[in-house]
């Protein structure tokens, strides 16, 4: 066998060996002796390929936009990003082709983004506030501003479910509209629950619950005993006010008795259920989210 031309047309040798009835294992051994490593399974796949592979004719896309419609295309692309700052490049190319009958590459789209001042930023996620809760929260904040409340002796505490989120999508926004990178992220299934507090003089120690732990009155009292009382005495010398919401573990009878026994002053953040009921009574209809 002439192995001089193996580097140029080694597949031809495989075809010839197949016609001779040689097994794939023997073909693999012969190729190894010639300095080429290939498995019998790979040889089987190569020999099963069609002799001729037909490809679609190449139709290059235009790299420029005609000057006559350039401004219209530019405005159309800017409007797409203003409407949805996460729009994909494929959607833009398809939209330009449908609207203007023009097939372009990604280069002019990228140039238009630079001209319009659009930059790529990593998306940041924040807590999603329901529509019905936004106005009451804003009004409460304005009231506290008018009262010149400083909350110097308040310790805001809460517990929350936390999980890792691998999402890091890119958004295209104007340099003057960086706030659009902030997206609402709703809570996902539980991974771990963490309790903690913040105040004017610093943060409380964090308490991490067991994944199977159910936070009830006794468990919450343990959290206050281990993570709050000693810290508060050392930081505020018994003059701080514990701020918490109306969760069941916070308002349980056992918890209230424990707070009174330890002489912990408490301020509750009221839920807006009573406000929503008042709106329903006055307007005579459901509160739309």
C-alpha positions, 0 to 999 in steps of 0.5 A: 500500500502506498502510504505516501499520499495518506495525508492528502486522501486517507479517506480513499484508503478507507473506502478501498479497505471497505471494498476488500471486506476488511473490518473496522477494527482492522482499519483502525489498526492499519491507520495506527500503524501509519501514524493516524489514530482513529477509532473503529466507530469513527471510521464507521461514521465516516464511511456512512457519510454521503459522497457528495454534500450539497450546500445552499448557495451563499448569499452575502448580506449587505454591510451598509444601509442605503443613505436614502433610508438610513435615518428611518432604519436608525430610528426604527432600531432605536425604537426597538431598544426603547420598547424592549432593551433586551431585544435580540440581534436576530429579532432586529435583523428580521424586523429590518428585513420585514419592514424595509426589505433590506438584509443587513449584517450585524455591523451596521446595527452595532454602528447605529447603537454606538451613534445612539449612545446605547451601551451594554450593561449587566442586568441588576435585579431588585425586589418586585413591588406590587402595583397596589403596594407602591403608592402606600409605600411612597406616601409613607416615605413622604410622611416620614420626610415631612416629620424629619424622621432619622430612625437613629434608634430603630433596628429594621429586621426581617427574614428572607428566602435566598437562592443563587441566581445565575442570570446575567443577561445584557441590556442595551440602554442609553447612558442617561437611562441606566436605571433601565438595567434594574429588572423586577425579580420575583421570589424563587423556590426556597434555598436558605432563609436568613435573618438580619437587621440594619440600623444607623449604627450598623448591622446585626449578626446574621442568623441562617436557618436550617433548610427544613426549619419552620420559623414559628414563635419559639424559633423566632425567640431563639433568633432574638436571644442569639442574634439581637439582645446582646448586640442591641445592649452593646450597641444601643444600651437598651434604647433601640426600637425593634422594627418588624412586620406582622409575620405570624412568628412576630405576633405570636403570643409566645413572642409577645410575652418574650418581648415584654419579659426582655423589655424590648421596645417594638414597632410594627410595620403594618400590612396594607390589608386594612387600607385595601379593605377601606378602598374596596368599601369606598369604591365598591369593587376589587383592587386591581393589581 
